[in-house]
């Protein structure tokens, strides 16, 4: 559960210009000492109902002023 919350915090804090992919989330978690597979990150992200990086990027671009 702590890992899920950490993933959520990383995604909430991401730069709208640089949306984090699952691979980048794995690297960030490894830097914090959490060894986790990309597939597990994807599963946890989906369980938190957080969209994929591609979908988040589209949503954030659409929300930005033109």
N, C-alpha and C positions, 0 to 999 in steps of 0.2 A: 504494500500500500504506500509506503514511503517513496518508493521508486516512481509509482504512478503520479504522486503529488509533485515530485521533482520534475517529471516530464511536463506536467501541466504548467509549472512555474516557468520552465525554459521556453515553452511555446508562448505563454502570456507575455513574456519579456522580449520576444524576438522583434527585430527591426522589420517593419513592413517592407523595406527594400530588400531584405535578406532573410527570407523565410527559411526556417531550418528543415532540412530533409531528415528522414529517419536515420540515415547514416551519420549526419552531423550531430543528431541527438545522441547517438551511440558514442561518438568521440567526446562530446561534452560530458557525458556521464562517466566515461572511462577516466577522464581527467580528474573527476571527483572521487575516483576509486570504486566506481560501480561498474562491474563487468557484466554486460548484458548484450544479447544478440539483437540484431536489427529486427528480426521477425518478432521478438518479444516486445520491442519498443512499439512496433506497428500494432500489435495486439492490444497493448496497454492504451495506446493513443485512441484506438477504435473503441475500446471499452469506456473511455472517458468522453466519447462522442465528439472527438476532435477530428476535423477533416484532414485529408492528406496535404502535404506541402503544396502540391499543384493547385488544389482547391482553395487553400488558404491564400495563396499568392493571387489567384483570380479575384477572390473576395476583397482582399485588401487593396488591389489596384482599382477595383470598381468603386470602392468607398473613398478613394483619394480624389480631391478636387482636380478638375481638369486644367 
